[in-house]
Amino acid sequence: MTEPLVLGIETSCDETGIGIVRGRSLLSNTIASSMDEHARYGGVVPEVAARAHLEALQPSIDAALAEAGVRLDELDAVAVTSGPGLAGALMVGVGAAKGLAVSLGTPLYAVNHLVGHIAADILTPDSDPLEYPTIALLVSGGHTSLLHVRDLTTDVEMLGETMDDAAGEAFDKVARLLSLPYPGGPEIDRAAREGDPNAIRFPRGLSRASDLAAHRYDFSFSGLKTAVARWVERCEADGVPVPVADVAASFREAVVDVLVTKALAACADLGVPRLLLGGGVIANRRLREVALSRAAAAGVTVRIPPLSLCTDNGAMIAALAAELISSGRRPSTLAFGADSTLPVTEIQVAERSAVS
């Protein structure tokens, strides 16, 4: 079987991602971000994101095709994120993918955004194939999830996820408390370089013994965000300058500590000596440093896709669809929509039956 040529569409949040792959080879990865439009509000506004996707889709598809050097009529399949994500944003991508697939007479694959982040790893050139099972820690502005991946196309289990704010959201909110620009992740990282990560002992959510019984692999960052807010308020009430660098470094350390501790606990509990990191927050330098150091000490191998494939992108969606095609999965029907809470166990949505 020849390697399938697949175009992937990703519109789950504020980035319009169009990617083209041939099997496991990346041909193009075009991303149009509406981040600047959300910056004035200090966070993603769903209606603004949906409108931005509408405006960016056609130019992004054209750019991806040009970069890949292929034509629409050469495509073997179209793939799209069905969920999870922002409902309005997802609807734009789903509608575009359906229209494109129907007009071309091309098979359509509706896939899971979170599993797509895992599939990004297979596009890494010159690396050994991803081994199963593996533990995957996905950290982004909208998701903080810990997954047990037994097989990319058939068996992914949610071990734990955030109970409130995702890690990326917490970074944005704390950045606002410290009067730092949006998006907060890079700004906190930058400010923390001059700070002491041990200056302030901020709480580690869901890490006490009483929490671990029911939430061993779950995350909570709302309490941490509140603790930072109270600390800043006390400084202001006492009339002393807020030590932004120390607060940023200590906050970042608390987030990183929880993420890495829970991920490595899953590796130990399940006997899986492999950890895959994905999502935009993986761009955080301290998170990568701590994960690599502590994993090495625990005998766990860490895989990190190129940072360009960690943020939301269409290439990972195309890659997942290419794997589904290669494993013999049938295309999706048109009977699917945008599902903002799509469970990770639904790797492909609305697969066509054998008799249809």
C-alpha positions, 0 to 999 in steps of 0.5 A: 500500500502506498503511503496516503497523502492527507491534508489535516485541518485543526481549528480547536482553539485560536490557531488555524492549522493546515498540515499535509503529510505523506504517511509519516513524512511531513510535507507542510505545516501552516499555522495562522494564529489569531493570538494578537486579536485575543491579547487585548482581552487577556485570553481566547474569546471563542467568537473571535477565534471562530471568525478568525478561522473563517478568514484564515482557512482558505489562505492557509490551505493554499499556503500548505498546498504550495509548500507541499507541492501538491494539488487538491485532486492528488489528496487521498484523504482529508482529516479534521479535528472533531473535538475536543475544543471550542465548539464554534471554532471546531464547527468552522473546521468541520464544515470546511473539511466536509465541504472539501471532502465532498467536492473532491470525492475524497475520504474524510477522517474525523479525529480526536485533537488530543490523540493528534498531539500524540501522533505528532511524534511520528512525524519526527524525522530520524527517530525510533518509532514510538513504542507502546505502551507509553504515558503521554502528558499533554499540556496546553492552554485548554488541556492538561491530560495524562494518557495511557497509550497502548496503541495510537489508533485503537487504545488510548485511556484517560488516566487523569486531567485538570479539574479546573484551569488547564496549566496554560490558563493558569500561566495566563491568569498569573501573568495578568496578576503580575502585569505581564502581557498575554500569552502568559506562558512565554512571559512567565518563563522569561521573568522566571529566569531572573527569579528564585524558584524556591523563594515562595512555597506555593501549593501543589494541587491534588498532591496531598495524601488525602487527594491522591486516593481519588485524584492520583493522576488529576490536576488542579491549578485554580488553588495555585492561581489563588495563592499567587493572587493572595501573595501579590495582594499582601505585597501591595497591602504592605506597600512593598514591590512585588518581586515579579521574578521570584513569584514567576519562578516559584509559580512555574516551579509549582506547576512543573513539579506537579506535572512531572511528579504525576506523569512519572507516578503513572509511569511507575504505577503502570510499569511503563518506562516511556513518557511522551510530552506534547502540547504548547506548554511543553515549550516551557524551558523549565518543564522540559529540563525538569522532565528530562532530569527526573525521568532519567533518574527514574529510568524513563525515556522521554520523547518530545516532538519538535516544538513546531509540532507541539502547539495545535497544528494540522500536521498532527491531525493529518498524521493521525488520519494517515495512521488510521488509513494504514491500519485499515480503518474506514473513513468517517461518514458525514454524520458527525459534528463539533464535539467540544467534550469528545472523550479521548477514547474516541480516536476516530468519530463516525467510522463508516460501517463495512456495509455502507 
